[in-house]
Every structure is written in C-alpha cells, then in structure tokens.
Amino acid sequence: MPGDPIDSLIASMGQFGSAGRETAESFRKLFGVDRPIAEQFMKYLERLFLHFDLGPSLLYYPKPVAEIIKSRLPWTIGLLGITTVVSWTIGNVLGALVGFSKRRKLNSAILLVSICISRIPYYLLAMILVFTLAYMIPIFPTGHAYGILVRVDWSDINFIANVLKHLVLPSLSIILVSVGGWMVSMRSMLVNILESDFIVFGESKGIKERDLMMEYAFKNALLPQVTGLAMSIGFMMGGSLLTEYVFAYPGIGSAFVEGVTGRDYNVVQGVFLFVIISVLGANLVIDLLYPLIDPRIRMEE
C-alpha cells in the first residue's frame, strides 16, 4: 500500500515543518517501522505467536489492537449473528416453497428476482436503502449503532429499542442479498433430489406427498446448506465490512476501513487474522456437529 502511517499520524496531530519531521522520526523508531520489512514481519510474528500480542494501533497509540477489536466485536457479532440466522432460515424456507411448487411461471419470476438481488454488492444495496428509507422516506436513522444523544444503558428498554432501530438498515442490506442466494441454492438442491430414485420409490410405496417432501426431500437438501452456512460466514463478514462503513456502524468493519485509510497496518492485520480464525472456527464447529445432523457419517462404535 502506498503512503506512510507515521505521516498520517503526524498530519492528524497537526504538526508540520521541522517539529513534525522530528516527531515522525521518533515515532518511526518507537514503532520499529524504520527497520527492513522482513525484520518488521518477523518481529510481528514473534509478538503474535509467543505473546499473543497484535501490537499497538498506529493511529490510536498506545491503544492495543486487541482492545480495539474487543470493543467493536460485539457490534459485528450482533449484526452478523442476526443477518446470518435470519437470511439462512428465510432463504431455505422460500427455496423449499419454490422447489415444491408446481407453478412454473411464478417460480421463474421469483428465481429471476432472487438471482438479480443476490448479485447486488452489500455496500451498494446499503447506499440504496439509506437513500430511500433514511433520506427520501425518513423512517430509519442514516447510521451509527445508536443515537448520539442517547445514554448507553443496556438495562434501559428505550436504549435497546434505539439500538434495534439503528440495526434495521444494516441488517436489511445483508439479509436481502443473502436470502436470494440461499433460496436459489435450496431450490436447485430440491430439483435434483425430487428426481432421485428414493423419491420415486417412496411415491410408489404410497407415502404421503407432504411426508415425502418434508421428511425425505427437504432434510436431504438441507445438509449441503448447513455446510454452506459455515463457508458463507467469510463472504458475509467481508460484505459487512463495507456495510458497517456505509452506516458508520462501530464494528470491526469500520475499524478495518479506518486502518486502511490511515495506513494502520496493525489494525488491518488484526482484523484479517480475526476473520480468518472466525471462518476456520465456524467450519470446524460445523464439521463437529455434522454427525448429529447426518447419522450416515457418524463414527462406528
């Protein structure tokens, strides 16, 4: 990346001329950015693996990067937790309804709309929602996690209601895009399963259509969707980074964009590391829970 984090820091401090240059040199020695890149990287790995230290923030020194991520993590977890569960559930239910329905023209129209919406970038849909539902029709706030003049008190029902109201547009921008993808995927799974031999055999045995659809077709189609849920967390988290920035939402996405614009490399690396661990952890949890979902892959006793 072009630019110097120290220059950005000195500019934000309003120091120029000889005094600014002297301060910049002292900061470069303090942060160790005057050393070769390879040496800086080895020092970073040493702090990370031996001391679990992500280093200090270059823009908010001496505040540690771990503290910045810790303070903003609950907001991102709340945003992604709600959007992931809601979009996955609604998408699979709608996909099942479309897959089971025999109205071809209606199904084709719904699929076309779903595909178009699922291809819209998160941040673009976020800006459209802000323009329509915050400026043209001022129903929801334009951004932030809660009102500027609101006192933070999680025991106050009014504060919680204010937080939920500010959460609507960021959540909606992610849910609308994600639902379309889950819907198309579930419908495709069902189309293939309904042509399987065991479905035809069940029909010949006289199993009720409702039981055949729900107990056999839907459950089998749901298994790949569970796997896709863990894999999609990385994509949703990547999309939420810019969504948070559009809405000035105080999550790790905003911290990441601030780190990029301010050349705060430690914050950027810390957020990247957290995203990687989150995606790998989610896949590990799904792998461990999969035998409970699918009895066919349980270990033999």
C-alpha positions, -999 to +999 in steps of 0.1 A: +000+000+000+013+035-008+017+060+020+032+061+054+012+055+086+035+079+105+029+107+081-009+101+085-004+102+123+016+134+122-009+151+099-037+142+122-017+158+151-013+190+131+025+190+133+044+203+102+079+215+094+110+206+114+089+197+145+068+174+125+098+157+110+115+152+144+083+138+158+079+115+128+114+101+133+108+094+170+076+076+161+093+055+134+118+043+159+092+037+185+070+016+162+100+000+145+089+009+110+123+023+102+136-013+100+136-035+069+102-051+061+114-086+066+126-077+101+093-060+109+074-090+098+095-114+119+090-092+150+053-092+143+052-130+142+072-132+173+048-109+192+018-128+178+028-164+185+049-160+216+029-133+234-005-133+215+001-096+210-013-079+179+007-048+187-004-012+193-026+008+170-005+033+150-034+058+148-046+055+184-013+048+202-009+035+228-042+017+225-036-020+216-052-035+185-067-063+206-085-038+227-099-021+196-112-054+182-126-064+215-146-032+219-160-034+184-165-072+182-199-073+200-215-050+174-202-071+145-213-103+162-248-089+168-251-077+132-238-109+116-255-132+140-289-118+132-284-115+095-269-150+091-296-168+110-325-148+095-312-149+059-304-187+061-338-196+076-358-174+052-338-184+022-342-221+028-379-219+036-386-198+005-364-220-016-383-251-004-416-235-012-405-226-047-389-261-052-421-278-042-445-255-060-457-265-095-464-230-107-436-227-132-442-191-143-444-178-107-413-198-098-394-185-127-402-149-118-393-154-082-360-170-092-351-142-116-357-116-089-337-136-063-308-140-087-307-103-095-309-093-058-282-118-048-258-103-073-260-068-058-230-059-036-238-054+000-225-018+002-244-008-030-277-021-015-268-004+017-265+030+000-298+024-018-315+017+015-300+048+031-312+070+002-347+055+001-355+047+038-334+073+056-335+104+033-365+101+009-387+084+034-371+091+068-382+060+086-349+048+099-316+065+110-289+071+085-262+054+105-244+047+138-254+020+163-275+043+185-285+079+188-257+104+195-276+119+225-288+085+238-272+074+271-257+039+268-275+017+293-283-019+283-308-022+312-329+006+296-356-007+272-355+026+254-318+023+246-323-013+234-351-002+211-329+026+198-301+001+190-326-022+172-339+007+152-304+016+141-297-021+133-326-024+108-310-009+077-275-026+080-292-059+087-317-055+058-289-047+033-272-081+041-303-101+045-318-091+012-287-101-007-281-133+012-317-146+011-316-147-027-285-169-027-298-194-002-332-195-020-317-204-053-293-229-038-321-247-019-344-248-049-316-263-070-310-290-044-346-299-042-350-301-080-322-327-081-334-346-051-370-348-063-357-367-094-338-392-072-346-429-071-356-430-035-382-403-040-397-423-069-396-454-047-414-436-019-441-424-042-446-460-055-449-472-019-477-448-013-460-424+012-480-392+016-467-363-005-463-340+024-442-366+044-422-374+013-414-337+007-405-328+043-390-359+058-370-371+027-365-343+002-362-312+024-340-329+050-316-342+024-315-308+006-308-291+040-275-309+046-254-291+019-270-258+031-256-264+066-221-269+051-226-237+030-236-218+062-201-221+076-184-213+043-206-183+038-196-166+070-164-154+054-182-138+025-208-122+047-182-108+070-163-094+040-195-078+028-203-065+063-170-046+064-181-020+038-217-022+051-206-011+085-186+017+070-215+030+049-237+031+081-208+043+104-216+012+124-190+007+152-180-028+143-147-043+132-156-034+096-153+003+104-121-003+123-107-021+092-116+007+068-102+033+092-070+012+094-067+011+056-073+048+051-049+057+080-023+031+070-027+015+104-012-018+094-015-035+128-053-029+129-056-042+093-036-073+101-055-079+133-089-077+116-077-100+088-065-125+114-098-124+133-117-130+100-096-160+091-099-175+126-137-169+126-141-187+092-119-216+102-136-219+136-171-219+120-161-247+096-146-267+125-178-263+145-200-274+115-177-304+110-180-315+146-218-310+146-224-327+112-226-362+126-255-350+148-272-337+117-264-366+093-264-400+110-248-416+080-214-402+088-213-410+125-182-429+137-187-466+142-185-477+178 
